[in-house]
């Protein structure tokens, strides 16, 4: 009996392997989406709680790029993300009107708080954010602004405008051009005031002598929205998988996961997709 052995040229084998690697890589890539979001959702710890549950429900990985809301929206305009999860409603409505995002859905809310030294040299403590900023300006005490076109920075600028102090914030006013965590670190080391979202503050450990001084003002309400980047503008957007994330995060299941996230027993975000 004759035994015949068939050999393939080495180049053929290498080609097959290369194609296999490419196909495998393409398949792996198709199983993930990019979510451009805010530093507040990432630094509060929400995504570490939320994304594993999304993967269980969908089988998809969501890779978060945490930047300021302005930068996240610009990522959407460039097509560098599939989904936007941000907190500046006016800017969100604008990007939808421009045609770079499909539709905005409300997801959840929390609130902003004014953080400052326990001794409160500007005497800001209370419920009125506008009056607090006027006192900070008048006393020239240190105030650290994000200065990064984030949702928090946009809110801060609105409050200065309401105080009629947009051009006279005091000599202690400094912009760091940084995320929420770094801004809080600077405020902690400098004994300065800073506007923060409550979620990041609850998860912040380097507090020094900082404390919440102003809270409860209805103007401190902080709404988050989610949007699919428009595939008609950027054909490479993973529209089907991105929409799965949008649909899940506003569904009863996703909303329940958001509500369940707590820090030290305190609920951090309040779902309101159905409101």
Order of alpha helices (4+ residues) and beta strands (2+ residues): alpha-beta-alpha-alpha-beta-alpha-beta-alpha-beta-alpha-beta-alpha-beta-alpha-beta-alpha-beta-beta-alpha-alpha-beta-beta-beta
